[in-house]
Amino acid sequence: MAILMRAPRECGSWLWELGETDGGLTAALGAVARVVDVLRRHSLLDPHALEHGWYIPGRGGLGLSTRLGLTTALDDPGLVDQVFRARPSGFPTAEISGVRVLGSGVWFDVQGRPHREPGLVDVEVTPDAIDLAIEVTVHHDIWKYFDFSGRPHPDVQRRNAPRLALALQDIEKTLAVKAVPGEPTYFGVAEGYGIATPDASDDGYGPDLTDKL
């Protein structure tokens, strides 16, 4: 069960561009399996399902997605067939536009107690033959110095942000590609392997972002 407030846009994101591949979805799932394995070792993502977006070549996105519960490893060759069997029945020529890994991860509160949270860290892969790319995003304030209401919570950040930073660095080593920090959103911006801290007001508080939650 979700405990944390989740922003509708990411607080921070990191992109790994892996370049051209002729392996299609098989290569994409193999690459994302390596990323998820790193996040699992850091207790940040225990995957349970895949969500796929679909498009028609030459026409664009359908605005449709399907979900597939994971009953096998992400790099299992048979998983590709399972994904395509989930193609919307009304669009037999549809192709995969992106795959998002759904799952839960562990975070620690101010007392150091662990909690399991759905969607703690999101991973998405675009199985594009021209530019295979994997993106990791976070949507919660536990990685930040200020919570969403602007109150400082350095002890919460200290218990969680270093774990994310280590995982991102391990992903870089695993993929042998440098991460590209994502674009700023209303809720934050990636800086290095963490979330940048905005300037505080005279009372020591940060920006109140709850109007967009």
Protein Blocks (a to p, Z undefined) as FASTA:
>chain_A
ZZbdcdfbdfbdcdddebjafklmmlmmmmmmmmmmmmmmnopaccfbdcdddddehiap
ehiacddddfbdfklmklmmmmmmmpcfklmkbccfbdcdddddddddfkopacddehkb
ccdddfbfklgcdddddfbfklpmbdfkopacfklmmmmmmmmmmmmmmmmmmnopacdd
ddddfkbccehjbccdddddfkopacdfklmZZ
